[in-house]
């Protein structure tokens, strides 16, 4: 399973899997680089990686309280992604 898979279903499952782990790890600050890595992937990755990373961020925004994400230092970028309409790649 890979986040950058060309197959939308596989990419979506990977994003959901990452978000499920993030819901546990982010509050404990055990995966501090995750959100920065996902944002960078949305900005610079291949088309399929951008879509998968964006989906992972959406799922994380649904499952992790934003104050916990703010503590990771990428709050403004995350809020922009979470509150914007879907991006066209």
WOGITA-V775285 format. One record per residue. N is the residue number from 1. RES is the residue in one letter. PHI is phi in whole degrees, -180 to 180 (none if undefined). Layout:
((N,RES,PHI) (N,RES,PHI))
//
This chain:
((1,X,none) (2,X,-140) (3,X,-66) (4,X,-95) (5,X,-64) (6,X,-68) (7,X,-75) (8,X,-60) (9,X,-64) (10,X,-64) (11,X,-62) (12,X,-65) (13,X,-65) (14,X,-64) (15,X,-62) (16,X,-65) (17,X,-62) (18,X,-61) (19,X,-63) (20,X,-64) (21,X,-69) (22,X,-61) (23,X,-61) (24,X,-92) (25,X,-76) (26,X,-62) (27,X,-60) (28,X,-91) (29,X,58) (30,X,-95) (31,X,-142) (32,X,-65) (33,X,-86) (34,X,-57) (35,X,-64) (36,X,-62) (37,X,-64) (38,X,-65) (39,X,-62) (40,X,-63) (41,X,-67) (42,X,-65) (43,X,-82) (44,X,-129) (45,X,-78) (46,X,-66) (47,X,-56) (48,X,-68) (49,X,-69) (50,X,-60) (51,X,-64) (52,X,-64) (53,X,-66) (54,X,-61) (55,X,-63) (56,X,-61) (57,X,-63) (58,X,-58) (59,X,-63) (60,X,-65) (61,X,-62) (62,X,-75) (63,X,-110) (64,X,-115) (65,X,-64) (66,X,-57) (67,X,-58) (68,X,-69) (69,X,-71) (70,X,-56) (71,X,-63) (72,X,-85) (73,X,85) (74,X,-123) (75,X,-55) (76,X,-60) (77,X,-65) (78,X,-67) (79,X,-60) (80,X,-61) (81,X,-69) (82,X,-68) (83,X,-107) (84,X,-94) (85,X,-65) (86,X,-53) (87,X,-84) (88,X,-96) (89,X,-102))
//
